[in-house]
Structures are given as C-alpha cells and as structure tokens.
C-alpha cells in the first residue's frame, strides 16, 4: 500500500507509482469524495466534457431536420 503525508499547509504529494498508474501529469485535476463511512476516494479527472466537443462528425450528405428527429411522430 502506498501512502503520503499531509503537510502543515494541508498539501500532499501523490506517490510516483500512483501517478504512473493513472497517467497523471502536471495539471491533472483530482476529484475527492468522502463516503458516509469516512472512506476517501480520489479520482483523477482525465477529461472534461468540453474536451469531447467536435469528436463526432455528422455523416456527409445526411442532414436531418428537427421534425425528423421527433420520436413521437
């Protein structure tokens, strides 16, 4: 088990082996969650939903109007 220490300023260092496992680089954001029993879960936030903008492209030549998308017609 890997561990780290919290400094007087409330800071800690993520151990190198953990950083390697989650592919963390400088600037990687961490999301901290505390469960009702006191367990702390730390998750590396790899991407924002905004990073996914433009990933999917519409098929060329196939345009669909809003009315055609209505599932209740």
Residue pairs with C-beta under 8 A, 6 or more apart in sequence:
2 15
2 17
2 18
3 15
4 12
4 13
4 14
4 15
5 12
6 12
14 24
14 30
18 24
22 28
22 44
22 46
23 44
23 46
24 44
28 44
28 45
28 46
29 44
29 45
30 42
30 43
30 44
30 45
31 42
31 43
31 44
31 45
32 40
32 41
32 42
33 40
33 41
33 42
33 43
34 40
34 41
35 41
67 73
